[in-house]
Amino acid sequence: MARVGDYGDRRGPGRVRAKHIGAIRVQGIGESRVPRPQSEWPVLIHGHHPGYISWETFLANDQRLAANHTQRGARPPREGTALLQGIVLCGSCGRAMQILYSSTGKAMYDCSHARSDHTNTPGCRSIIAAIVDAAVAQRILAVVTPMEIAVALAAADEVVDRRARSTRALELCLERARYDAARAERAFHHCEPENRLVARSLEHRWEDLLKGLTEAEAALAAAQATATPLPPRADLEALAADLPRLWHASTTSSKDRKRLLRTVVADVTLISAPSRDEVRVGIRWRSGATDDVLVGRPAPASIARRTPTGAIEFVTQHREMHDGGLAIALNDAGFKTGTGQSFDVAAVRWLRFAYRILSPSQPTLASGELTITDVAARLGITESAVYYWVAEGQLKARRDPRGRWCVPFSADVEDTCRQRVLTSAHIKLRTQTCTVGGTV
């Protein structure tokens, strides 16, 4: 059965001046209401009771709420940095891709099927949003040019002319319906009361013409409501010429960029393959045209942060130079580390160690100095223990120009080290102790 309902009657500040039959009450074990759209309301009485807002304000609020209802498919632009939020699709499964943000704020387009069923959907992938956004933005700025705006304005003028002719036709139909309704009204009033059959026929005719008049008025009102006026041509041309500066301006928020993008782009589809390093970006414009852009996936960190090959070859050719001189030479030659920093002594030493670029000559040892290997061999312990002593300051040592440790190892230092070995519960002596002079 139909039930009378009214918006906000004693229910808060949303009350409007209307009473309607707009819900169906379903009888059964549990009662529930099924809302119906406004076009299906059998009764709507405006101004039935006082309200806090007008009917027009209520309709505007209702439309805004529907446009922001994400559970019903709405995808309003948000404040996030992902430019294609809500309009990016997976080219493998065809579903909308999710927007994920890392702890550092970096956005990523992710298809949930890539994690839920990777075996059956290997094409569902993830990609960093900044790479796709940059390609799409560059394409938009290349397409929206003054010449393209001029062509679009010419097409818009033709559409406006067609709408004007259609509106004029509706106005003529409304004028004809008013004339016919007025003529039927005069005929009904001029009929004699004794001619009941004639009067009833004229009354039915008048009612039919009034229905036609109402339909004509509704058709004209709908056509006028849907006609959106275009901005001035000079403003659009100026905007197209100044669009790149407006797009990259610091005052332009992410939400504004999304709104600008959605005026020309309907949706974007990402097509990827596990064995390819490129992602195909399919752009579908509002006009119905499509465009394809290829973007490269970012290299893994193990490759992206790798030292350039030229720097490695340079160090190999000049291995005899000390680390400080090599750092200066690498910076003068324009080389950078894998992280994009300038070379210093620590970076050169790490490069020597990682790629085993060692000098063929032995380190320059002063009188009474030994290397870490020689000290460990003489004491019969591992080299890691000697390195620990040096790091903790328990054993003095210096670095030569090539970065190798040189340990002053006098008799007193050796006795101290041997006492430390004997009293330590963590250091174990080797079965054979090799000294510099031979095997003991």
NUFISE-884960 format. One record per residue (C-alpha): residue number from 1; residue in one letter; x, y, z. Coordinates in steps of 0.25 Angstrom, whole numbers, plus 5000, padded with zeros to 4 digits. Each point is the difference from the previous one (the first is absolute). Last residue first. Layout:
BEGIN
+------+------+------+------+------+
: resi : resn :    X :    Y :    Z :
+------+------+------+------+------+
:  NUM :    A :    X :    Y :    Z :
...
+------+------+------+------+------+
END
This chain:
BEGIN
+------+------+------+------+------+
: resi : resn :    X :    Y :    Z :
+------+------+------+------+------+
:  440 :    V : 5416 : 4913 : 5059 :
:  439 :    T : 4999 : 5002 : 4985 :
:  438 :    G : 5009 : 5011 : 4994 :
:  437 :    G : 5006 : 5014 : 5002 :
:  436 :    V : 4987 : 5007 : 4998 :
:  435 :    T : 4993 : 4991 : 5010 :
:  434 :    C : 4990 : 4989 : 4997 :
:  433 :    T : 4994 : 4994 : 5013 :
:  432 :    Q : 4994 : 4986 : 4998 :
:  431 :    T : 4988 : 4995 : 5008 :
:  430 :    R : 4994 : 5013 : 5000 :
:  429 :    L : 4998 : 5007 : 5013 :
:  428 :    K : 4985 : 5003 : 5005 :
:  427 :    I : 4996 : 5014 : 5003 :
:  426 :    H : 4986 : 5001 : 5008 :
:  425 :    A : 5004 : 4997 : 5014 :
:  424 :    S : 5012 : 5011 : 5000 :
:  423 :    T : 5011 : 4999 : 5010 :
:  422 :    L : 5010 : 4992 : 4991 :
:  421 :    V : 4997 : 5009 : 4988 :
:  420 :    R : 5001 : 5013 : 5008 :
:  419 :    Q : 5014 : 4995 : 5006 :
:  418 :    R : 5004 : 4998 : 4986 :
:  417 :    C : 4996 : 5014 : 4995 :
:  416 :    T : 5008 : 5006 : 5012 :
:  415 :    D : 5012 : 4992 : 4997 :
:  414 :    E : 4999 : 5004 : 4985 :
:  413 :    V : 4999 : 5015 : 5003 :
:  412 :    D : 5012 : 4999 : 5009 :
:  411 :    A : 5008 : 4993 : 4990 :
:  410 :    S : 4997 : 5010 : 4989 :
:  409 :    F : 4988 : 4999 : 4990 :
:  408 :    P : 4997 : 5014 : 4994 :
:  407 :    V : 4988 : 4995 : 4992 :
:  406 :    C : 4998 : 5005 : 4985 :
:  405 :    W : 4986 : 4999 : 4995 :
:  404 :    R : 4997 : 5002 : 4985 :
:  403 :    G : 4993 : 5012 : 4994 :
:  402 :    R : 5009 : 5002 : 4988 :
:  401 :    P : 5007 : 5012 : 5006 :
:  400 :    D : 5004 : 4991 : 5012 :
:  399 :    R : 4990 : 4999 : 5012 :
:  398 :    R : 5004 : 5001 : 5014 :
:  397 :    A : 5000 : 4990 : 5012 :
:  396 :    K : 4999 : 5000 : 5015 :
:  395 :    L : 4994 : 4988 : 5007 :
:  394 :    Q : 4989 : 5001 : 5011 :
:  393 :    G : 4993 : 5012 : 4992 :
:  392 :    E : 4987 : 4992 : 4999 :
:  391 :    A : 5002 : 5000 : 4984 :
:  390 :    V : 5014 : 4995 : 5001 :
:  389 :    W : 4997 : 4989 : 5010 :
:  388 :    Y : 4988 : 4996 : 4992 :
:  387 :    Y : 5009 : 4999 : 4987 :
:  386 :    V : 5010 : 4991 : 5008 :
:  385 :    A : 4988 : 4991 : 5004 :
:  384 :    S : 4995 : 4999 : 4986 :
:  383 :    E : 5014 : 4996 : 4995 :
:  382 :    T : 4999 : 4987 : 5007 :
:  381 :    I : 5010 : 4996 : 5011 :
:  380 :    G : 5014 : 4993 : 5000 :
:  379 :    L : 5007 : 5012 : 5006 :
:  378 :    R : 5010 : 5001 : 4989 :
:  377 :    A : 4990 : 4997 : 4989 :
:  376 :    A : 4990 : 5010 : 5005 :
:  375 :    V : 5011 : 5011 : 5000 :
:  374 :    D : 5004 : 4996 : 4986 :
:  373 :    T : 4986 : 5001 : 4994 :
:  372 :    I : 4998 : 5013 : 5007 :
:  371 :    T : 5013 : 5006 : 4994 :
:  370 :    L : 5012 : 5001 : 5008 :
:  369 :    E : 5008 : 5013 : 5004 :
:  368 :    G : 5014 : 4999 : 5007 :
:  367 :    S : 5007 : 5010 : 4990 :
:  366 :    A : 4989 : 5006 : 4991 :
:  365 :    L : 4992 : 4992 : 4991 :
:  364 :    T : 4996 : 5005 : 4986 :
:  363 :    P : 4989 : 4991 : 4995 :
:  362 :    Q : 5004 : 4989 : 4990 :
:  361 :    S : 4999 : 5003 : 4985 :
:  360 :    P : 4990 : 4994 : 4991 :
:  359 :    S : 4989 : 5011 : 5004 :
:  358 :    L : 4986 : 4994 : 5002 :
:  357 :    I : 4988 : 5002 : 4991 :
:  356 :    R : 4992 : 4988 : 5007 :
:  355 :    Y : 4986 : 5006 : 4994 :
:  354 :    A : 4994 : 5002 : 5014 :
:  353 :    F : 5012 : 5003 : 5007 :
:  352 :    R : 5006 : 5010 : 4991 :
:  351 :    L : 4986 : 5006 : 4998 :
:  350 :    W : 4999 : 5001 : 5016 :
:  349 :    R : 5014 : 5007 : 5001 :
:  348 :    V : 4996 : 5010 : 4989 :
:  347 :    A : 4987 : 5003 : 5007 :
:  346 :    A : 5007 : 5002 : 5013 :
:  345 :    V : 5010 : 5009 : 4994 :
:  344 :    D : 4989 : 5009 : 4994 :
:  343 :    F : 4992 : 4999 : 4987 :
:  342 :    S : 4989 : 5010 : 4997 :
:  341 :    Q : 4986 : 4995 : 5003 :
:  340 :    G : 4990 : 4994 : 4989 :
:  339 :    T : 4996 : 4988 : 5008 :
:  338 :    G : 5008 : 4991 : 4991 :
:  337 :    T : 5012 : 5009 : 5002 :
:  336 :    K : 5003 : 5011 : 4990 :
:  335 :    F : 5010 : 5002 : 4989 :
:  334 :    G : 5002 : 5014 : 4994 :
:  333 :    A : 5015 : 4998 : 4997 :
:  332 :    D : 5004 : 5011 : 5010 :
:  331 :    N : 4992 : 4991 : 5011 :
:  330 :    L : 5007 : 4988 : 4996 :
:  329 :    A : 5014 : 5007 : 5000 :
:  328 :    I : 4997 : 5006 : 5014 :
:  327 :    A : 4996 : 4986 : 5006 :
:  326 :    L : 5012 : 4993 : 4993 :
:  325 :    G : 5009 : 5010 : 5007 :
:  324 :    G : 4994 : 4997 : 5013 :
:  323 :    D : 5001 : 4985 : 4998 :
:  322 :    H : 5015 : 4999 : 4996 :
:  321 :    M : 5003 : 4999 : 4986 :
:  320 :    E : 5006 : 4986 : 4995 :
:  319 :    R : 4986 : 4995 : 4996 :
:  318 :    H : 4999 : 5010 : 4989 :
:  317 :    Q : 4995 : 4991 : 4989 :
:  316 :    T : 4991 : 4992 : 5009 :
:  315 :    V : 4994 : 5013 : 5007 :
:  314 :    F : 4996 : 5006 : 4986 :
:  313 :    E : 4994 : 4986 : 4996 :
:  312 :    I : 4992 : 5000 : 5012 :
:  311 :    A : 4996 : 5015 : 4998 :
:  310 :    G : 4996 : 4997 : 4985 :
:  309 :    T : 4991 : 4988 : 5005 :
:  308 :    P : 4991 : 5009 : 5008 :
:  307 :    T : 4999 : 4996 : 5015 :
:  306 :    R : 4987 : 4992 : 5002 :
:  305 :    R : 4989 : 5007 : 5007 :
:  304 :    A : 4990 : 4998 : 4989 :
:  303 :    I : 5004 : 4985 : 4998 :
:  302 :    S : 4999 : 4995 : 5014 :
:  301 :    A : 4989 : 5009 : 5003 :
:  300 :    P : 4992 : 4994 : 4988 :
:  299 :    A : 4998 : 5008 : 4988 :
:  298 :    P : 4988 : 5009 : 4998 :
:  297 :    R : 4990 : 4995 : 4990 :
:  296 :    G : 5000 : 5007 : 4986 :
:  295 :    V : 4989 : 5007 : 4995 :
:  294 :    L : 4992 : 4998 : 4986 :
:  293 :    V : 4989 : 5009 : 4997 :
:  292 :    D : 4987 : 4996 : 4992 :
:  291 :    D : 4989 : 5010 : 4996 :
:  290 :    T : 4985 : 4998 : 4998 :
:  289 :    A : 4989 : 5009 : 4994 :
:  288 :    G : 4986 : 5000 : 5007 :
:  287 :    S : 4999 : 5015 : 5001 :
:  286 :    R : 5003 : 4999 : 5015 :
:  285 :    W : 5013 : 4993 : 4998 :
:  284 :    R : 5004 : 4986 : 5002 :
:  283 :    I : 5015 : 4999 : 5004 :
:  282 :    G : 5006 : 4986 : 4999 :
:  281 :    V : 5013 : 4999 : 5007 :
:  280 :    R : 5009 : 4989 : 4996 :
:  279 :    V : 5010 : 4996 : 5011 :
:  278 :    E : 5015 : 4997 : 4996 :
:  277 :    D : 5010 : 4990 : 5007 :
:  276 :    R : 4994 : 4988 : 4994 :
:  275 :    S : 5000 : 4986 : 5005 :
:  274 :    P : 4989 : 5001 : 5010 :
:  273 :    A : 4990 : 5008 : 4990 :
:  272 :    S : 4993 : 5013 : 5002 :
:  271 :    I : 4988 : 5007 : 4995 :
:  270 :    L : 4995 : 5012 : 5007 :
:  269 :    T : 4987 : 5006 : 4996 :
:  268 :    V : 4997 : 5015 : 5002 :
:  267 :    D : 4986 : 5006 : 5001 :
:  266 :    A : 4991 : 5011 : 4994 :
:  265 :    V : 5011 : 5011 : 4998 :
:  264 :    V : 4997 : 5014 : 4995 :
:  263 :    T : 4992 : 5006 : 5012 :
:  262 :    R : 5006 : 4990 : 5009 :
:  261 :    L : 5014 : 5005 : 4999 :
:  260 :    L : 4996 : 5014 : 5005 :
:  259 :    R : 4992 : 4994 : 5012 :
:  258 :    K : 5012 : 4992 : 5003 :
:  257 :    R : 5010 : 5011 : 5000 :
:  256 :    D : 4990 : 5008 : 5009 :
:  255 :    K : 5000 : 4989 : 5010 :
:  254 :    S : 5015 : 4999 : 5000 :
:  253 :    S : 5001 : 5015 : 5003 :
:  252 :    T : 5004 : 5011 : 4991 :
:  251 :    T : 5008 : 5011 : 5009 :
:  250 :    S : 5013 : 4993 : 4996 :
:  249 :    A : 4998 : 5003 : 4986 :
:  248 :    H : 5003 : 4988 : 4990 :
:  247 :    W : 4986 : 5000 : 4994 :
:  246 :    L : 4998 : 5015 : 4999 :
:  245 :    R : 5013 : 5002 : 4993 :
:  244 :    P : 4997 : 4989 : 4990 :
:  243 :    L : 4986 : 5005 : 4998 :
:  242 :    D : 5003 : 5014 : 4997 :
:  241 :    A : 4998 : 4999 : 4985 :
:  240 :    A : 4988 : 4991 : 5002 :
:  239 :    L : 4994 : 5010 : 5011 :
:  238 :    A : 5002 : 5012 : 4991 :
:  237 :    E : 4992 : 4993 : 4989 :
:  236 :    L : 4989 : 4996 : 5009 :
:  235 :    D : 4999 : 5014 : 5006 :
:  234 :    A : 4999 : 5006 : 4986 :
:  233 :    R : 4989 : 4991 : 4996 :
:  232 :    P : 4991 : 5004 : 5011 :
:  231 :    P : 4996 : 4988 : 5009 :
:  230 :    L : 4990 : 4991 : 4994 :
:  229 :    P : 4985 : 5000 : 5005 :
:  228 :    T : 4995 : 4986 : 5005 :
:  227 :    A : 4987 : 4996 : 4993 :
:  226 :    T : 4994 : 4989 : 5009 :
:  225 :    A : 4990 : 5010 : 5007 :
:  224 :    Q : 4995 : 5006 : 4988 :
:  223 :    A : 4997 : 4987 : 4993 :
:  222 :    A : 4993 : 4995 : 5013 :
:  221 :    A : 4992 : 5013 : 5001 :
:  220 :    L : 4996 : 4998 : 4985 :
:  219 :    A : 4995 : 4986 : 5002 :
:  218 :    A : 4993 : 5003 : 5013 :
:  217 :    E : 4992 : 5012 : 4993 :
:  216 :    A : 4997 : 4991 : 4988 :
:  215 :    E : 4995 : 4989 : 5010 :
:  214 :    T : 4991 : 5010 : 5007 :
:  213 :    L : 4994 : 5005 : 4988 :
:  212 :    G : 4997 : 4986 : 4995 :
:  211 :    K : 4993 : 4997 : 5013 :
:  210 :    L : 4992 : 5013 : 4998 :
:  209 :    L : 4996 : 4996 : 4986 :
:  208 :    D : 4995 : 4987 : 5005 :
:  207 :    E : 4992 : 5007 : 5011 :
:  206 :    W : 4994 : 5010 : 4990 :
:  205 :    R : 4996 : 4988 : 4991 :
:  204 :    H : 4993 : 4993 : 5012 :
:  203 :    E : 4993 : 5013 : 5003 :
:  202 :    L : 4995 : 5002 : 4986 :
:  201 :    S : 4994 : 4986 : 5000 :
:  200 :    R : 4993 : 5003 : 5013 :
:  199 :    A : 4995 : 5013 : 4995 :
:  198 :    V : 4995 : 4993 : 4987 :
:  197 :    L : 4993 : 4989 : 5008 :
:  196 :    R : 4994 : 5011 : 5010 :
:  195 :    N : 4994 : 5009 : 4989 :
:  194 :    E : 4991 : 5007 : 5010 :
:  193 :    P : 5011 : 5007 : 5006 :
:  192 :    E : 5003 : 5008 : 4987 :
:  191 :    C : 5014 : 4999 : 4995 :
:  190 :    H : 5008 : 5013 : 5000 :
:  189 :    H : 5008 : 4996 : 5012 :
:  188 :    F : 5005 : 4987 : 4994 :
:  187 :    A : 5003 : 5007 : 4986 :
:  186 :    R : 5008 : 5010 : 5008 :
:  185 :    E : 5008 : 4990 : 5008 :
:  184 :    A : 5003 : 4992 : 4987 :
:  183 :    R : 5006 : 5012 : 4993 :
:  182 :    A : 5008 : 5003 : 5012 :
:  181 :    A : 5006 : 4985 : 5000 :
:  180 :    D : 5002 : 5001 : 4985 :
:  179 :    Y : 5008 : 5013 : 5002 :
:  178 :    R : 5008 : 4995 : 5012 :
:  177 :    A : 5004 : 4987 : 4992 :
:  176 :    R : 5004 : 5008 : 4988 :
:  175 :    E : 5009 : 5009 : 5008 :
:  174 :    L : 5006 : 4988 : 5007 :
:  173 :    C : 5003 : 4994 : 4987 :
:  172 :    L : 5006 : 5013 : 4995 :
:  171 :    E : 5009 : 5000 : 5013 :
:  170 :    L : 5004 : 4986 : 4998 :
:  169 :    A : 5004 : 5003 : 4985 :
:  168 :    R : 5008 : 5012 : 5005 :
:  167 :    T : 5007 : 4991 : 5011 :
:  166 :    S : 5004 : 4990 : 4988 :
:  165 :    R : 5005 : 5011 : 4992 :
:  164 :    A : 5008 : 5006 : 5012 :
:  163 :    R : 5005 : 4986 : 5003 :
:  162 :    R : 5005 : 4998 : 4986 :
:  161 :    D : 5007 : 5014 : 5000 :
:  160 :    V : 5007 : 4996 : 5014 :
:  159 :    V : 5005 : 4987 : 4994 :
:  158 :    E : 5006 : 5008 : 4988 :
:  157 :    D : 5006 : 5010 : 5009 :
:  156 :    A : 5006 : 4988 : 5008 :
:  155 :    A : 5006 : 4995 : 4987 :
:  154 :    A : 5007 : 5013 : 4997 :
:  153 :    L : 5004 : 5001 : 5015 :
:  152 :    A : 5006 : 4986 : 4999 :
:  151 :    V : 5008 : 5004 : 4988 :
:  150 :    A : 5005 : 5013 : 5006 :
:  149 :    I : 5004 : 4992 : 5013 :
:  148 :    E : 5008 : 4991 : 4991 :
:  147 :    M : 5007 : 5011 : 4994 :
:  146 :    P : 5003 : 5007 : 5014 :
:  145 :    T : 5005 : 4987 : 5005 :
:  144 :    V : 4994 : 4989 : 5009 :
:  143 :    V : 5007 : 4988 : 4994 :
:  142 :    A : 5014 : 5002 : 5005 :
:  141 :    L : 4996 : 5004 : 5014 :
:  140 :    I : 4991 : 4988 : 5000 :
:  139 :    R : 5012 : 4991 : 4996 :
:  138 :    Q : 5009 : 5005 : 5010 :
:  137 :    A : 4990 : 4998 : 5011 :
:  136 :    V : 4998 : 4986 : 4995 :
:  135 :    A : 5014 : 4997 : 5000 :
:  134 :    A : 5003 : 5006 : 5014 :
:  133 :    D : 4988 : 4993 : 5006 :
:  132 :    V : 5005 : 4987 : 4995 :
:  131 :    I : 5014 : 5001 : 5007 :
:  130 :    A : 4995 : 5007 : 5012 :
:  129 :    A : 4990 : 4989 : 5003 :
:  128 :    I : 5010 : 4989 : 5002 :
:  127 :    I : 4995 : 4987 : 4994 :
:  126 :    S : 4993 : 4988 : 5004 :
:  125 :    R : 4996 : 4988 : 4992 :
:  124 :    C : 4988 : 4991 : 4995 :
:  123 :    G : 5006 : 4993 : 4988 :
:  122 :    P : 5003 : 4988 : 5008 :
:  121 :    T : 4985 : 4997 : 5002 :
:  120 :    N : 4998 : 4985 : 5003 :
:  119 :    T : 5013 : 4999 : 5008 :
:  118 :    H : 5000 : 5013 : 5006 :
:  117 :    D : 4986 : 4998 : 5007 :
:  116 :    S : 4999 : 5009 : 5012 :
:  115 :    R : 5012 : 5008 : 4999 :
:  114 :    A : 5000 : 5005 : 4985 :
:  113 :    H : 4985 : 4999 : 5001 :
:  112 :    S : 5000 : 5012 : 5009 :
:  111 :    C : 5005 : 5009 : 4989 :
:  110 :    D : 5009 : 5010 : 5005 :
:  109 :    Y : 5003 : 5014 : 4995 :
:  108 :    M : 5011 : 5006 : 5010 :
:  107 :    A : 5001 : 5013 : 5008 :
:  106 :    K : 5013 : 5004 : 5007 :
:  105 :    G : 4996 : 5007 : 5014 :
:  104 :    T : 5013 : 4995 : 5007 :
:  103 :    S : 4991 : 4989 : 5008 :
:  102 :    S : 4995 : 4995 : 4987 :
:  101 :    Y : 4987 : 5004 : 4993 :
:  100 :    L : 4992 : 4990 : 4992 :
:   99 :    I : 4989 : 5004 : 4990 :
:   98 :    Q : 4992 : 4988 : 4995 :
:   97 :    M : 4998 : 4997 : 4986 :
:   96 :    A : 4986 : 4999 : 4993 :
:   95 :    R : 4996 : 4987 : 4994 :
:   94 :    G : 5003 : 4996 : 4985 :
:   93 :    C : 5007 : 4987 : 5004 :
:   92 :    S : 5013 : 5002 : 4992 :
:   91 :    G : 5000 : 5014 : 4996 :
:   90 :    C : 4998 : 5005 : 5014 :
:   89 :    L : 4992 : 5013 : 5001 :
:   88 :    V : 5004 : 5014 : 5004 :
:   87 :    I : 4988 : 5010 : 5002 :
:   86 :    G : 4998 : 5001 : 5015 :
:   85 :    Q : 5014 : 5006 : 5003 :
:   84 :    L : 5007 : 5003 : 4987 :
:   83 :    L : 5009 : 5012 : 5006 :
:   82 :    A : 5004 : 4992 : 5012 :
:   81 :    T : 5005 : 5011 : 5010 :
:   80 :    G : 4988 : 4999 : 5009 :
:   79 :    E : 4990 : 5011 : 5003 :
:   78 :    R : 4988 : 4993 : 4993 :
:   77 :    P : 4992 : 5001 : 4987 :
:   76 :    P : 4986 : 4994 : 5001 :
:   75 :    R : 4999 : 4985 : 4996 :
:   74 :    A : 4986 : 4996 : 5000 :
:   73 :    G : 4997 : 4985 : 4999 :
:   72 :    R : 4989 : 4998 : 5010 :
:   71 :    Q : 5009 : 4998 : 5012 :
:   70 :    T : 5007 : 5013 : 4996 :
:   69 :    H : 4989 : 5008 : 5003 :
:   68 :    N : 5005 : 5014 : 4997 :
:   67 :    A : 4992 : 5003 : 4988 :
:   66 :    A : 4988 : 4995 : 5007 :
:   65 :    L : 5002 : 5010 : 5011 :
:   64 :    R : 5002 : 5011 : 4991 :
:   63 :    Q : 4987 : 4997 : 4993 :
:   62 :    D : 4992 : 4999 : 5013 :
:   61 :    N : 5006 : 5013 : 5004 :
:   60 :    A : 4996 : 5007 : 4987 :
:   59 :    L : 4986 : 4994 : 5002 :
:   58 :    F : 4999 : 5005 : 5014 :
:   57 :    T : 5004 : 5014 : 4996 :
:   56 :    E : 4990 : 5000 : 4989 :
:   55 :    W : 4989 : 4996 : 5010 :
:   54 :    S : 5003 : 5011 : 5009 :
:   53 :    I : 5007 : 4998 : 5014 :
:   52 :    Y : 4994 : 5000 : 5014 :
:   51 :    G : 4986 : 4996 : 4997 :
:   50 :    P : 4986 : 5005 : 5001 :
:   49 :    H : 4989 : 4990 : 4996 :
:   48 :    H : 4993 : 4995 : 4988 :
:   47 :    G : 5008 : 5010 : 4991 :
:   46 :    H : 5002 : 4991 : 4989 :
:   45 :    I : 4990 : 4988 : 4999 :
:   44 :    L : 5006 : 4987 : 4993 :
:   43 :    V : 4992 : 4988 : 4998 :
:   42 :    P : 5002 : 4988 : 4991 :
:   41 :    W : 5015 : 5000 : 5002 :
:   40 :    E : 5007 : 4992 : 4989 :
:   39 :    S : 5008 : 5012 : 4994 :
:   38 :    Q : 5005 : 5003 : 5014 :
:   37 :    P : 5007 : 4986 : 5001 :
:   36 :    R : 4995 : 4990 : 5009 :
:   35 :    P : 5004 : 4996 : 5014 :
:   34 :    V : 4998 : 4986 : 5004 :
:   33 :    R : 4996 : 4999 : 5015 :
:   32 :    S : 5001 : 4988 : 5009 :
:   31 :    E : 4990 : 4992 : 5009 :
:   30 :    G : 5005 : 4986 : 5005 :
:   29 :    I : 4992 : 4988 : 4999 :
:   28 :    G : 4992 : 5005 : 4988 :
:   27 :    Q : 4995 : 5013 : 4995 :
:   26 :    V : 5008 : 5009 : 4991 :
:   25 :    R : 4997 : 5015 : 5002 :
:   24 :    I : 5003 : 5008 : 4987 :
:   23 :    A : 5006 : 5013 : 5001 :
:   22 :    G : 4998 : 5014 : 4993 :
:   21 :    I : 4985 : 5004 : 5003 :
:   20 :    H : 5003 : 5015 : 5001 :
:   19 :    K : 4999 : 5012 : 5009 :
:   18 :    A : 5008 : 5013 : 4997 :
:   17 :    R : 5005 : 5012 : 5006 :
:   16 :    V : 5014 : 4996 : 5005 :
:   15 :    R : 5005 : 4994 : 5013 :
:   14 :    G : 5015 : 4998 : 5000 :
:   13 :    P : 5002 : 5007 : 5013 :
:   12 :    G : 4996 : 4988 : 5009 :
:   11 :    R : 4990 : 4989 : 5000 :
:   10 :    R : 4987 : 5007 : 5005 :
:    9 :    D : 4995 : 4999 : 4985 :
:    8 :    G : 5014 : 4998 : 4993 :
:    7 :    Y : 4995 : 4995 : 4987 :
:    6 :    D : 4986 : 4995 : 5000 :
:    5 :    G : 4995 : 4986 : 4998 :
:    4 :    V : 4986 : 4995 : 4996 :
:    3 :    R : 5000 : 4985 : 4999 :
:    2 :    A : 4997 : 4991 : 4988 :
:    1 :    M : 4995 : 4986 : 5002 :
+------+------+------+------+------+
END
